[in-house]
Amino acid sequence: MELVRDNWCESLLKIKPEVKSVFYKGKIDLLLNASPKLAIVGSRRMTEYGQRVIEKWMPVLVERGVTIVSGFMYGVDQAAHTACIENGGKTIAVLGWGIDWPVASQDEELYQKILEVDSLMVSEYEGKTTPLLWYFPQRNRIVAGISDAVLVVEGSTKSGSMITARLANKFGKKLLALPGQVTCRVAEGTNGLIRDGKAKAVTCAEDILKEMGLLPGQLKLEIEHSDPMLLLLADGERSVDELSRLLKMNVAQVLGKLTELTLCGMVSEAGGRYRLE
């Protein structure tokens, strides 16, 4: 179906170069509503590290009601769509071909699953428009434009992900990047974005929520879900030894968890005692 221009959301109308048409399959309200939207983009040659990060962070993002936007290509894109659906979330796939173009057989299952769970396929190309090389960079401006923030998981310096990153900066969107090993080629782009001050480094899902202005609600959600350490800290300041004794965890485990929470801005330390922020 085609979305009537009178019904377009502000984010679509602001995209440059201008989007001429919007065709879709699935739940169009997902694009038009005010739910927080995070684009997750990255290399088609995704590493195991990138896969693990997406799978680990996705439950937190979905619980906070974040809609995941990506481009339906293999690698990071499809990993993001899949992890989102598996955790009960909603996702928007922005296609680089006509809305009715038949996808490859290996992509058909994910394609159908997106539609089954009331998520959304969207394209600016009608019917069975054949995918052409330059459609994909054009597609990236929609991915960035309809999102509140863009997370680059992996990407070389000349990858399509860097195009999306530049567009995010151009559109004034939050640009986030996952730090990677300096010896890894698909981390060159993300590390470069962080080094040059173009993207904010994120090391946990809470970092993303903080940048999107969603962290206070997530902190409450964590406590409501009875995270034992957060519940103890909610009662007052605690030392490492106290936490170790009360949680029946060894000191190394407690310190590891505290370090993660501190890096995410959820916990602070003063005089050897930890408290909730």
N, C-alpha and C positions, 0 to 999 in steps of 0.2 A: 504494500500500500504506500501511497505518497502522503506525507505530512503536509497539510495545508499551511502555507506560510503564515497566515494569521494566527496559527497556534504555536509558532516557533517560540522557544524559550530565549531569553536574553543572551545566553552563552552562545547559542547558534548564530544569532544575528550579529554578534561582535567578531566572529571569525573572519580573518583576512588571509589570503584573498577570499572574497565572498563565496559562501556556499550557495549554489543555485537551486538545488533540489535536495530533498531528504526522503528516501524510500526506506521502508522498514518491514520487519517481521517480528512478531512478539508483542511485548507489553511496552507501548510507546510512553506510557506514564512514567516509566523508569527514567527516561531522558528528561522529561518535562518537570518532574517534581523537584523538591528542594533537598533531597537526600544528599549527603556528602559524597563526592565522586573522586576516586583516586585512579589515575591512569598508571598501570604497571607495564613498562616496556623494557625490551632488552634483546640480547642476541638470540638469533636462531640456533646458534651453537651453544646453547645453555650448558653450563657446567653442573656437576652434582652439587656444588656449593650454592649456586643460584637456586636450584630446585629445592634444596633443604630450607633455605631462607624463606622462600615463598610459602612452603608448606607449614613452616613454624609460625610465621607471622599472620597468615590468613585468618585463623580462628579469632584472633583478637580484633582484627579489622572488621570481620563480618559481625561479630557480637556488637560492635559499636554502630552498626547500620551503614557501613561504608559500601557504596556500590563500586565495583571494580570495572574499569574501562580498559580495553586493550584491542589489539588489531587482528586477532584470530590466526596469526601465522604460527607455525610450529616453533618450538623453543619456549622462550619466556612468556610470550603472549598466551599460548594455549595452556601452559602450566598455571598461569594466573587465573584464566577462565575456569579451568578444571578444579583447582583448589578452592576457588570461591564457591562453586556449585556444591562440591563435596562437603563444605562446611555450612551449607544451607543459605548461602548469600545470593545476591543478585548481581548480574554482570551485563555489560554492554559490549558487544563486539562490533567494531567499526571496520567494514570490509573495504578492500581495495579493488572491488569488481562489482558487477551488477548484482542487485539484490536477489535475482533469480538464477544467477550463475551456479551450475552444479559444482559442489565442492568435491575434492578428491575423496576417494573411498575411505582412506584412513582418517579423514576429518569428519565424516558423516555422523558418527556417533556423538561427538561433542556438539556438532551443529544442532542435531535434534534435541540433545539434552538441554541446551540453552533455551530452546523454545518451550520444552516441556515444563521447565521450572519458572515460567513467567519472566524470563529475562529477554534480552533484546538484540536483534541483528539490525544494523543500520548502515546505509550506504548513500552516497550522493549520485550513484549511477543506477539507471533504471534497467529493468529486465535482465537479459542475459549478456550485458555488456562485458566483453572480454577483458580480463585483467591485463593491463599494460604496465611497463616498468615505472613510468612516471606517476601512475595512479597511487603508488604506495607513499611517496613523500607527500602527495596531496592529501591522502587519507590521514597522515600524521597530524595535520593542522586541526582536524576534527577531534582526534583523540585528545590533543592538548587543550583545544578550545572548550570542550564540554566538561572538562575535569577541573576540580578545585586545586588539585596538586598532581604532579607527575613524579613517579618514582622510577628511576633508571636502575635496573637490577644489574645488568651486565651489558657491555657494548664496546667495540673497538672505536678508535678515534674517528673513523669515517663510516660508521654504521648508521642505519636509519634511526636508531635510538638517539643519536646525537642531533639529528634533524628535529626530532620531537622535543629534545631538551632545549634547543635554540628557540623553538616556537613557544615553549612554556615560558622562557624568559621574556620573549617578545610580547606575549599576552599578559604578562604580569602574574603568572601562576607560580605557586610554590614549587620549586624544583629540588627534588631529593635524590640522593645517590647512595648506593650500597658500596662501601669500600671493598676493594678486592686485593688479591695478592699482586704485588708489583711485578712479578714475573709472568703473570697471566695476561695473554693478549686481549681477552675479552673484558679485562678490568682496566685497560688503558684509558678508555673513554670515561668511565665513572670516576676513576682516581683523578683524571685530569680536570673534570668538572669541579671536584672538591678542591683540588690544589689551586685552581684559578678563581675560586670564590664564586663560581656560578651556580653551585648546588650545595645544599646542606647535607653533610654526612649523617646517615641514620644507621643505628646499630641494633634497634629493636622496634617492634611494632608501636610501642608507646612513643617513640621518637616521632613517628609519622603522625600519630594522633595529636601530639603536642603541636606540631607544625600546622595541622589542620584545625586547631582550636577545639579539639575533642577530648583532650586528656582528662579534665575533671570528671566527666561522665564515666570514662573508662575506669578511673581509679575507684569510683563508687561501685562499678560493676564488679571489679576484681574482689572488693571486700564482700559484696553481697554473695559472691560465689565461694566465699569462705577459704580464700587463700590463707593458710595458717600463719605465715609470717606477717602478712599484711594485717591480719586480725590482731595479732599480738602487738604490732607497732601502733595500731589504731588506739590501743589502750594506754599507750605512753612509750617513752623512750626505753630502749633495751640495749644491753651490751651484747657482744658476740657470744660470750660465755652463757649469758642468760638465754639467748635464743637457741643456742646449741642444746642446753639442758631441757628447755621446754618443748622443743620440737623433736628431741631425740635424733638430732643430726650431728655429724661430726663438724668440727670447726671449719674445715676446708669447704664443706658443702654450704655452710651458712655464709661464709665469706664470698663464695662464688655467687650465690643468690643476691646478697647485699650489693655486690659490685654491679650486677646487672640492673638492679632496681635504682641504684645511684646514678648510673649512666643514663637511665631513662628519665631521670628527674623526679622519680616517685618517692625517693628516700634521700635523706641527707644525714651527715655524720658530724658530730662535734664532741670533742673530748672522749672519743672512744665509744660514744653512745649513738644509736641510730633512731631516727624518727621519721614519720610520714611528712611529706611536703604538702 
